[in-house]
Amino acid sequence: MNAVFPLVANIIGSMAKHRLPERDRPWVMRTYAGHSDARRSNELYRRNLAKGQTGLSVAFDLPTQTGYDSDHVLARGEVGKVGVSIAHKGDMHQLLDGIPLDEMNTSVTINATAAWLLGLYVTVAEENGVERSQLKGTTQNDIIKEYLSRGTYAFPPEPSMRLIADMVAFTVNEAPSWNPTNICSYHLQEAGATPVQEIAYALCTGIAVLDEVKARGQVAAADFPKVFGRISFFVNAGIRLIEEIAKLRAMGRLWNEIGRQRYGVTDEKMLRFRYGVQVNSLGLTEAQPENNIQRIVLEALAVTLSRDARARAIQLPAWNEAMGLPRPWDQQWSLRIQQVLASETDLLEYPDVFEGSVVMDGLVEELIEGARAEMAVVEEHGGAVEAVPYMKARLVESHRERVARIERGEQQVVGQNVYTESEDSPLTAGADGGILTPDPEVERERVEALERWRAERDEGAVRASLDELASAAADESRNIMPATIAAAKAGATTGEWAGVLREAFGAYRAPTGVDGAAPPGDRDQLDEIRRRVDEVSERIGHRIKILIGKPGLDGHSNGSEQVALRARDVGMEVIYQGIRLTPAEIAESALQEDVDVVGLSILSGSHLELIPEVVRMLRDEGLDVPVVVGGIIPVADAERLRGAGVDGVYTPKDFDINRIMGEIVDLVAQRAGSATPA
């Protein structure tokens, strides 16, 4: 009998190697949420927390993200659309009402105005009796990716990097549990980045931030490992499950290597690759949107299956985000996906299931090798800040290749270019079309509330605080955070804070990447449409000229860049000046350039306010040219736009850009009175 005991002990010991002693704690579960105003968003947050969400993820509207108050001309149509409008500490108090800031882990998706929003957060905490040292959370605060992909920048690169470094120093010294920057590769993938590009450009951005912090000298040398340890990442996970797992394992190894070799960090805790994630929105489809649920689940597995590369926080998009703003029920569905994964499956019970995998090890090495090579190219261009034009052009090229593969059918997207026969979806059959439409009165309410705030505050204290902010901005040796917090406490507004810094730092317009993109590799695909462009150009007496504009504050320019690139590649003359234009600026440019067609792109939900205004201004200028529109536009809104004079409306289901080009050429021919069958 005694001889059996060693055998049993050996079996138990062997079992222990493939099981964890106790189940892992799940990741922080968030829902990226916020819309309209602080009151409505606070109600949404409380409901989400009651449903089991374990952290907040705050979405801000575009005026807040880019540093404009609700009454600014560029804010028209954008207030409260893609997030909550926050103009001052009163709004922040209302947004966080009843939420224990000494306990909550809050992710703040903000970049250009990150210092200001952190200043408001600190102000609200301290006015509620919570010390800044107790705060836990993350500001995204990655300005490089704003120039490359998302477009919510406010200031030029150099002073923007200073703001990030100042925030890093402030948090390391005074709010040590706050992650001051969240290097964001998520939007790089949304802009078309390959896994190698996503790894390389994100890590190069991390290096740029760390070098800037070190150069500014506001953190003691002994504390620099803490700086490295507070850098977190926000990544994307696409549908290629195995490749995405390998990407995250590769990023972890390279980040560890950078810490040890470049910065001399030896503390294993500080060297950990810490990341949060929202899985891919680029791959969500308007066609057969119910398929997006299985896409989201598979992409969530990519960031949870591998224990050694598991996300520390996750927020999942909703199934209907390719169509519009998700409703609370839609966001609940995505939260429940996380909860089922963490609570019902066994993925938290085992060590890393990919350890020793020949396939995984080989793929990780392949990605590391490619990323090192691309990082070397960025370094040759002077580092991430100087290499923005180079990286932007490469992303535009990568996205063009992705779009072309889908057009050719080489990359299959179920419901979009393959298996397109479908029953009508009951998910979209309701009166709301399956999406949330913010109250159209929100903008008026916000403007009126802003006027009341300005009338009731201590104007002298605000002016004094803004003067001090200007003084701090002008002195590069000073950290911007103390003056920012003082302005927040005095009652300054988002637009006033950003206005002072715009005056100090100057204006900036990021490169579009279109001019720097190489010609397409597969020109045969374009032959027929090029022939049509040549034919109509000859008939009208000049090369077809198209103006592509993005009215308002929407910075998601991936679609407009691809249309501009394809128009150039098929032989049109393209006028594309990038993002953030007023309707008046677009109309004036169309007049000055004497264009034949105007293409407008909006993904922020402000199309009903801004597009008719552009059409009206074009007509006032005497320009009778076709106007086409692309964006996330519900069917009912598309009909209203056509009624306002728009000639063509394109949404995410319209993936064939050559077809769009052909229809644009036909519109030009028809308007010129020279229509011929296509």
C-alpha positions in Angstrom: 0.0 0.0 0.0 2.8 2.4 0.9 4.4 1.9 -2.6 1.3 3.5 -4.1 1.8 6.8 -2.3 4.9 8.0 -4.3 3.1 7.2 -7.5 0.0 9.3 -6.5 2.3 12.1 -5.4 4.1 12.0 -8.8 0.8 12.1 -10.6 -0.4 15.1 -8.5 2.9 16.8 -9.1 2.7 16.2 -12.8 -0.8 17.6 -12.9 0.3 20.7 -11.1 2.5 21.7 -14.0 -0.4 22.0 -16.3 -2.8 23.7 -13.9 -2.5 26.9 -11.9 -2.6 26.6 -8.1 -5.6 28.8 -8.1 -7.7 30.4 -10.8 -6.4 33.8 -12.2 -8.2 37.0 -11.4 -10.0 38.2 -14.6 -9.0 41.4 -16.4 -10.6 44.7 -15.8 -13.9 44.8 -17.7 -14.9 48.1 -19.3 -17.4 49.5 -21.7 -16.3 52.4 -23.9 -19.2 54.8 -23.3 -20.3 58.3 -23.1 -22.6 60.5 -25.2 -24.6 63.8 -25.0 -23.9 65.4 -21.7 -22.4 64.6 -18.3 -25.8 63.8 -16.7 -26.9 61.3 -19.3 -23.4 59.7 -19.3 -23.3 59.4 -15.5 -26.6 57.5 -15.6 -25.1 55.2 -18.2 -22.0 54.6 -16.2 -23.9 53.7 -13.1 -26.1 51.3 -15.0 -23.0 49.6 -16.5 -21.3 49.3 -13.1 -24.4 47.7 -11.7 -24.3 45.1 -14.5 -20.8 44.0 -13.4 -18.5 46.3 -15.3 -15.3 46.7 -13.1 -13.8 49.9 -14.6 -14.8 53.0 -16.4 -13.8 53.9 -20.0 -14.9 57.4 -20.8 -15.6 58.5 -24.4 -15.4 62.2 -25.0 -17.0 64.1 -27.9 -14.8 65.6 -30.6 -14.9 69.2 -29.4 -13.6 68.0 -26.0 -11.0 65.8 -27.6 -9.6 68.6 -29.9 -9.9 71.5 -27.5 -13.0 73.5 -28.5 -15.9 74.7 -26.5 -19.5 73.8 -27.6 -20.1 77.2 -29.2 -17.0 77.2 -31.5 -17.7 77.1 -35.2 -15.9 73.8 -35.6 -18.0 72.2 -32.9 -21.2 72.6 -34.8 -23.0 69.3 -35.3 -20.3 67.5 -33.2 -21.4 68.2 -29.6 -22.2 65.0 -27.7 -22.2 62.8 -30.8 -19.3 60.3 -30.3 -18.8 60.9 -26.6 -19.7 63.1 -23.7 -19.2 66.9 -23.8 -17.0 68.1 -21.0 -16.2 71.9 -20.9 -15.2 72.6 -17.2 -15.0 71.1 -13.7 -18.8 71.4 -13.2 -19.3 69.0 -16.1 -16.7 66.6 -14.7 -18.3 66.7 -11.2 -21.6 65.7 -12.8 -20.0 63.0 -14.9 -18.4 61.4 -11.9 -21.2 62.0 -9.4 -21.6 59.1 -7.0 -18.6 57.2 -8.4 -15.9 56.5 -5.7 -12.7 57.9 -7.4 -10.5 56.4 -4.6 -11.7 52.9 -5.7 -12.5 53.3 -9.4 -10.0 52.5 -12.2 -10.9 54.9 -14.9 -9.7 54.9 -18.5 -9.9 58.3 -20.2 -9.7 58.1 -24.0 -8.2 61.5 -24.6 -5.0 62.6 -26.3 -4.4 66.2 -27.4 -6.2 67.6 -24.3 -5.1 64.8 -22.0 -3.4 67.2 -19.6 -6.5 69.2 -19.3 -8.9 66.3 -18.7 -6.5 64.9 -16.1 -6.4 68.3 -14.5 -10.2 68.2 -14.3 -10.2 64.7 -12.9 -7.7 65.7 -10.2 -9.7 68.8 -9.4 -13.0 66.8 -9.0 -11.2 64.2 -6.8 -9.6 66.7 -4.5 -12.8 68.8 -4.2 -14.5 65.6 -3.2 -11.9 64.8 -0.6 -9.9 62.2 -2.6 -6.1 62.8 -2.8 -4.4 62.7 -6.2 -2.1 60.0 -4.9 -5.1 57.7 -4.5 -6.2 57.9 -8.1 -6.0 54.9 -10.4 -6.6 54.9 -14.1 -5.2 55.7 -17.5 -5.1 58.6 -19.9 -4.6 57.4 -23.5 -2.4 60.4 -24.3 -0.6 59.1 -27.5 -0.3 62.0 -29.9 1.8 60.3 -32.5 -1.0 58.0 -33.5 -3.3 61.0 -33.8 -1.1 62.3 -36.6 -1.0 58.8 -38.1 -4.6 57.6 -37.9 -7.2 59.3 -35.7 -6.8 63.0 -36.2 -7.8 64.4 -32.8 -4.6 66.4 -32.4 -4.5 70.1 -31.4 -0.9 71.2 -31.3 2.3 70.5 -33.3 4.4 67.4 -32.5 7.2 68.9 -30.4 5.0 70.8 -27.8 2.6 67.9 -27.8 5.4 65.6 -26.7 6.3 68.1 -24.0 2.8 67.9 -22.7 3.0 64.1 -22.5 6.4 64.2 -20.7 5.0 66.7 -18.2 2.1 64.5 -17.5 4.4 61.5 -17.0 6.6 63.4 -14.6 3.6 64.7 -12.7 1.9 61.3 -12.3 5.1 59.5 -11.3 5.9 62.1 -8.7 2.3 62.8 -7.4 -0.2 60.2 -8.7 1.9 57.0 -8.8 -1.0 54.6 -9.6 -2.1 56.6 -12.7 -0.9 55.5 -16.1 0.0 58.8 -17.8 0.2 57.6 -21.3 -1.3 54.6 -23.1 0.7 54.0 -26.3 -2.1 53.2 -28.8 -1.5 50.8 -31.6 -5.3 50.2 -31.8 -5.9 53.0 -34.3 -2.8 52.0 -36.3 -4.5 48.7 -37.2 -7.7 50.6 -37.9 -5.6 52.7 -40.4 -4.4 49.5 -42.1 -1.2 48.6 -40.2 0.2 45.1 -40.6 1.1 43.3 -37.4 4.8 44.3 -38.0 3.9 47.9 -38.5 1.6 48.0 -35.5 4.4 46.5 -33.3 7.1 48.7 -34.7 5.3 52.1 -34.7 3.8 51.6 -31.2 7.2 50.7 -29.7 8.9 53.5 -31.5 6.3 55.9 -30.0 7.0 54.4 -26.5 10.7 55.1 -27.0 10.0 58.7 -28.1 8.0 59.3 -25.0 10.6 57.8 -22.7 13.4 59.8 -24.4 11.4 63.0 -24.0 10.8 62.4 -20.3 14.5 61.7 -19.7 15.5 64.8 -21.7 13.2 67.1 -19.7 14.8 66.0 -16.5 11.7 66.3 -14.2 12.0 62.7 -12.9 15.0 61.7 -10.7 17.3 59.1 -12.4 16.6 56.6 -9.6 12.8 56.8 -10.4 13.2 56.3 -14.1 12.3 52.6 -13.9 9.0 53.8 -12.5 8.5 55.8 -15.6 9.1 52.7 -17.8 6.7 50.7 -15.5 3.9 53.3 -15.9 3.9 53.2 -19.7 1.0 51.1 -20.8 -0.3 50.2 -24.2 -3.7 50.0 -25.9 -3.7 47.5 -28.7 -6.0 46.0 -31.3 -6.9 42.4 -32.0 -8.2 41.5 -35.4 -9.8 38.4 -36.8 -6.6 36.5 -37.6 -6.6 34.8 -34.2 -3.2 33.0 -34.2 -1.3 35.9 -35.7 -2.8 38.3 -33.2 -1.8 36.2 -30.2 1.8 36.0 -31.7 1.8 39.8 -32.2 1.1 40.4 -28.5 3.7 37.9 -27.4 6.2 39.6 -29.7 5.4 43.0 -28.3 5.9 41.8 -24.8 9.3 40.4 -25.6 10.5 43.4 -27.5 9.3 45.8 -24.8 11.2 43.8 -22.2 14.2 44.0 -24.4 13.9 47.8 -24.8 13.6 48.3 -21.1 16.7 46.3 -20.3 19.0 47.3 -23.1 18.0 51.0 -23.8 17.0 52.1 -20.3 18.7 49.7 -17.9 15.5 48.6 -16.2 16.0 45.4 -14.2 12.9 45.2 -12.0 10.7 42.4 -13.5 7.6 44.2 -12.4 8.5 47.4 -14.2 9.4 45.5 -17.3 6.0 43.9 -17.8 4.2 44.7 -21.0 0.9 46.1 -19.7 -1.8 46.5 -22.2 -5.5 47.1 -22.5 -7.5 46.3 -25.6 -10.5 47.1 -27.7 -10.8 44.5 -30.4 -11.0 45.4 -34.1 -13.7 47.8 -35.3 -12.3 48.0 -38.8 -13.5 44.5 -39.6 -17.1 45.1 -38.4 -19.5 45.2 -41.3 -22.7 47.0 -42.0 -23.7 44.1 -44.2 -25.1 41.2 -42.1 -24.1 43.0 -38.9 -25.1 40.0 -36.8 -21.8 38.4 -38.0 -20.0 41.0 -35.9 -20.8 39.1 -32.7 -18.7 36.1 -33.6 -16.0 38.3 -34.8 -15.9 40.1 -31.5 -15.8 36.9 -29.5 -12.9 35.4 -31.6 -11.0 38.7 -31.3 -11.6 38.7 -27.5 -10.0 35.2 -27.4 -6.9 36.6 -29.0 -6.2 38.7 -26.0 -7.2 36.3 -23.3 -6.1 32.8 -24.4 -2.4 33.3 -23.9 -1.7 33.8 -20.2 1.7 35.3 -20.7 0.3 37.9 -23.1 -3.2 38.4 -21.6 -4.8 41.9 -21.6 -5.1 43.6 -18.2 -8.2 45.5 -19.3 -10.7 44.8 -22.1 -13.5 46.8 -23.7 -15.3 45.3 -26.6 -17.1 47.2 -29.4 -20.8 46.6 -30.0 -22.1 44.6 -33.0 -23.7 47.6 -34.6 -20.8 50.1 -34.5 -20.4 50.0 -38.3 -24.0 51.5 -38.5 -24.0 54.1 -35.7 -23.9 54.7 -32.0 -24.6 51.5 -29.9 -27.5 51.5 -27.4 -27.1 50.5 -23.8 -28.4 47.0 -24.6 -25.8 46.6 -27.3 -23.0 47.5 -24.9 -24.4 45.1 -22.3 -24.2 42.3 -24.9 -20.5 43.1 -25.4 -19.9 43.2 -21.6 -21.7 39.8 -21.2 -19.2 38.3 -23.8 -16.4 39.2 -21.4 -18.2 37.9 -18.4 -19.0 34.6 -20.1 -15.3 34.2 -21.1 -14.1 35.0 -17.6 -16.8 33.2 -15.6 -17.9 30.2 -17.6 -14.9 29.0 -19.5 -11.7 27.5 -18.1 -9.2 29.8 -19.7 -8.2 31.4 -16.4 -7.3 28.0 -14.9 -4.1 27.1 -16.8 -0.6 28.3 -17.5 0.1 29.6 -21.0 -1.4 27.1 -23.4 1.0 28.2 -26.2 4.3 27.5 -24.3 6.5 25.3 -26.4 4.3 25.6 -29.5 6.4 25.3 -32.7 3.9 27.3 -34.6 3.6 30.1 -32.1 7.3 30.4 -31.4 8.1 30.5 -35.1 5.5 33.2 -35.8 6.6 35.3 -32.8 10.2 35.2 -34.1 9.0 36.2 -37.6 7.1 39.2 -36.2 10.0 40.2 -34.0 12.4 40.1 -36.9 10.1 42.2 -39.1 9.4 44.7 -36.3 13.1 45.2 -35.5 13.7 45.9 -39.2 10.9 48.5 -39.4 11.9 50.1 -36.1 15.4 50.6 -37.6 13.8 52.4 -40.6 11.9 54.7 -38.2 15.1 55.4 -36.3 16.8 56.3 -39.6 14.1 58.9 -40.1 15.0 60.5 -36.8 12.6 58.6 -34.5 8.8 58.5 -34.2 8.2 62.2 -34.1 10.3 63.0 -37.2 9.1 59.9 -39.0 5.4 60.8 -38.9 5.2 61.5 -42.7 7.0 58.2 -43.5 4.8 56.1 -41.2 1.6 57.8 -42.4 2.4 57.1 -46.0 3.2 53.4 -45.2 -0.1 53.0 -43.4 -2.0 54.5 -46.3 -0.3 52.0 -48.6 -1.0 49.1 -46.3 -4.7 50.1 -46.1 -4.9 50.4 -49.9 -3.6 46.8 -50.2 -6.1 45.6 -47.7 -9.0 47.3 -49.5 -7.8 45.9 -52.9 -7.6 42.4 -51.5 -11.2 42.6 -50.4 -12.3 44.1 -53.7 -10.6 41.2 -55.6 -12.1 38.6 -53.2 -8.7 37.5 -52.0 -9.6 38.5 -48.5 -13.0 37.1 -47.7 -15.4 39.0 -45.5 -18.5 37.0 -44.8 -21.7 38.8 -45.8 -19.8 41.5 -47.6 -17.9 39.9 -50.5 -18.8 36.3 -50.0 -22.0 34.5 -48.7 -23.9 37.7 -49.4 -27.4 36.0 -49.6 -29.1 36.7 -46.4 -32.4 36.9 -44.5 -33.4 40.2 -43.1 -31.9 40.8 -39.7 -34.4 41.2 -36.8 -31.7 43.1 -35.0 -32.2 46.1 -37.3 -35.9 45.8 -37.7 -37.0 48.2 -34.9 -38.0 51.8 -35.4 -34.6 53.0 -34.3 -32.8 50.9 -37.0 -30.7 49.2 -34.3 -28.7 52.2 -33.2 -28.9 55.0 -30.7 -29.6 58.6 -31.9 -28.5 61.3 -29.5 -31.0 63.9 -28.6 -30.7 66.7 -31.2 -31.3 69.3 -28.5 -28.1 68.4 -26.7 -25.9 70.9 -28.6 -28.3 73.8 -27.9 -28.5 72.7 -24.2 -24.7 72.6 -24.0 -24.2 76.0 -25.5 -26.7 77.5 -23.1 -25.1 75.8 -20.1 -21.7 77.0 -21.2 -23.0 80.6 -21.3 -24.4 80.2 -17.8 -21.1 78.8 -16.5 -19.2 81.7 -17.8 -21.6 84.2 -16.4 -21.5 82.7 -12.9 -17.8 82.0 -12.4 -15.1 84.3 -11.0 -13.9 85.9 -14.2 -10.9 87.5 -12.6 -9.7 84.2 -11.1 -10.1 82.5 -14.5 -8.1 85.3 -16.3 -5.3 85.1 -13.8 -5.1 81.3 -14.1 -5.0 81.5 -17.9 -2.3 84.1 -17.7 -0.3 81.8 -15.5 -0.9 78.9 -17.9 0.4 81.1 -20.8 3.5 81.9 -18.7 4.1 78.2 -18.0 3.7 77.3 -21.7 6.2 79.9 -22.7 8.8 78.5 -20.3 9.9 75.1 -21.5 11.6 74.3 -18.1 8.2 74.4 -16.3 5.8 71.5 -16.0 2.4 72.4 -17.4 0.3 70.4 -14.9 0.3 72.8 -11.9 -1.0 75.7 -14.0 -3.4 73.4 -15.8 -4.9 72.2 -12.5 -5.1 75.7 -11.2 -7.0 76.8 -14.3 -9.4 73.8 -13.9 -10.0 74.8 -10.3 -10.6 78.4 -11.2 -13.4 77.4 -13.7 -11.7 77.7 -17.1 -13.1 75.8 -20.0 -11.7 73.3 -22.4 -11.6 75.8 -25.3 -9.9 78.4 -23.1 -7.2 76.0 -22.0 -6.5 74.8 -25.5 -6.7 78.4 -26.9 -3.9 79.5 -24.6 -1.7 76.6 -25.7 -2.6 77.1 -29.4 -1.4 80.7 -29.0 1.8 79.5 -27.4 2.5 76.5 -29.6 1.1 77.5 -33.0 -1.1 75.7 -35.5 -0.4 72.3 -37.2 -1.9 70.2 -40.0 -0.7 66.6 -40.1 0.4 64.9 -43.4 -2.4 63.0 -45.2 -0.1 60.3 -46.5 -1.7 60.4 -49.9 1.2 62.3 -51.6 3.8 60.1 -50.1 2.1 56.8 -51.0 3.7 54.8 -53.8 1.8 53.9 -57.0 -0.4 50.8 -56.8 1.3 47.4 -57.5 -1.7 45.9 -59.4 -2.6 48.5 -62.1 -4.6 45.9 -64.2 -7.5 46.2 -61.7 -7.7 49.9 -62.6 -7.6 49.7 -66.4 -11.3 50.0 -67.1 -12.0 52.9 -64.8 -8.9 54.7 -66.0 -10.2 54.4 -69.5 -13.5 55.9 -68.4 -11.8 58.8 -66.6 -9.7 59.5 -69.7 -12.7 59.5 -71.9 -14.8 61.9 -69.8 -11.8 64.2 -69.1 -11.3 64.5 -72.9 -15.0 65.4 -73.4 -15.1 68.1 -70.7 -11.8 69.6 -71.9 -9.7 69.0 -68.8 -8.7 66.3 -66.3 -11.6 65.5 -63.9 -10.9 67.4 -60.7 -12.3 66.1 -57.4 -12.2 67.9 -54.1 -12.3 65.6 -51.1 -13.2 67.3 -47.8 -13.8 66.4 -44.2 -16.1 69.0 -42.6 -16.2 69.3 -38.8 -14.0 67.6 -36.3 -14.1 64.0 -37.4 -10.5 62.9 -37.8 -11.1 59.3 -39.0 -9.7 59.9 -42.4 -8.9 56.3 -43.5 -11.8 56.2 -45.9 -11.3 59.6 -47.4 -7.6 58.9 -47.9 -8.4 55.7 -49.8 -10.9 57.5 -52.0 -8.3 60.2 -52.6 -5.6 57.7 -53.4 -7.9 55.7 -55.8 -9.0 58.9 -57.5 -5.4 59.8 -58.1 -4.5 56.3 -59.3 -7.3 56.2 -61.9 -6.2 59.5 -63.3 -8.3 62.3 -61.6 -6.7 65.5 -60.3 -7.3 65.3 -56.5 -7.6 68.2 -54.1 -7.3 66.8 -50.6 -6.3 69.0 -47.7 -7.0 66.6 -44.8 -9.3 67.0 -41.8 -11.0 69.6 -39.8 -12.5 72.0 -42.3 -15.6 74.3 -42.0 -18.3 74.1 -44.6 -17.3 77.6 -45.7 -13.6 76.5 -46.2 -14.7 73.6 -48.3 -17.0 75.7 -50.5 -14.3 78.3 -50.9 -11.7 75.7 -51.9 -14.1 74.2 -54.4 -14.6 77.6 -56.0 -10.9 78.5 -56.1 -9.9 75.1 -57.5 -12.8 75.0 -60.0 -13.6 71.4 -59.3 -15.9 69.1 -61.1 -17.1 67.1 -58.1 -17.0 67.3 -54.3 -16.7 64.3 -52.1 -17.3 64.6 -48.4 -16.6 62.2 -45.5 -18.1 62.2 -42.0 -18.1 59.3 -39.5 -19.0 61.2 -36.4 -22.7 61.5 -36.9 -22.8 65.2 -37.8 -23.7 64.6 -41.4 -27.2 66.0 -41.2 -25.9 69.3 -39.8 -22.8 69.8 -41.9 -23.4 68.2 -45.3 -26.5 70.3 -46.2 -24.6 73.4 -45.2 -21.8 72.5 -47.6 -24.3 71.9 -50.4 -26.0 75.3 -49.7 -22.7 77.2 -49.7 -21.6 75.6 -52.9 -24.9 76.7 -54.5 -24.5 80.2 -53.1 -21.1 80.3 -54.8 -22.8 79.3 -58.1 -21.1 75.9 -58.2 -23.5 73.4 -59.7 -21.2 70.3 -59.3 -22.2 66.8 -58.0 -21.7 66.2 -54.3 -21.2 62.7 -52.9 -20.9 61.7 -49.3 -19.3 58.7 -47.4 -19.6 57.7 -43.8 -21.6 55.9 -41.2 -25.0 57.1 -42.4 -28.3 55.4 -41.5 -30.7 54.7 -44.4 -33.3 57.3 -43.3 -30.5 59.9 -43.1 -29.3 59.0 -46.5 -32.7 59.9 -48.0 -32.7 63.2 -46.2 -29.2 64.0 -47.6 -30.4 63.2 -51.1 -33.3 65.5 -50.5 -30.8 68.2 -49.6 -29.1 67.9 -52.9 -26.5 65.1 -52.4 -26.0 63.0 -55.5 -24.6 59.8 -53.9 -24.3 58.3 -50.4 -21.8 55.6 -49.6 -21.6 53.7 -46.3 -19.3 50.9 -45.0 -21.2 48.3 -47.1 -19.9 50.0 -50.2 -16.4 48.4 -50.2 -15.8 48.4 -54.0 -14.0 51.7 -54.5 -13.7 51.2 -58.3 -17.5 51.0 -58.5 -17.7 54.3 -56.5 -15.1 55.9 -58.9 -17.2 54.8 -61.9 -20.3 56.3 -60.4 -18.5 59.6 -59.7 -17.3 59.7 -63.3 -20.8 59.2 -64.5 -22.1 62.0 -62.3 -19.5 64.4 -63.8 -20.4 63.3 -67.3 -24.1 63.7 -66.7 -23.7 67.2 -65.1 -21.5 68.2 -68.0 -24.2 67.0 -70.5 -22.0 64.4 -72.0 -23.3 61.2 -70.4 -22.5 57.9 -72.2 -23.2 54.4 -71.0 -20.6 53.2 -68.5 
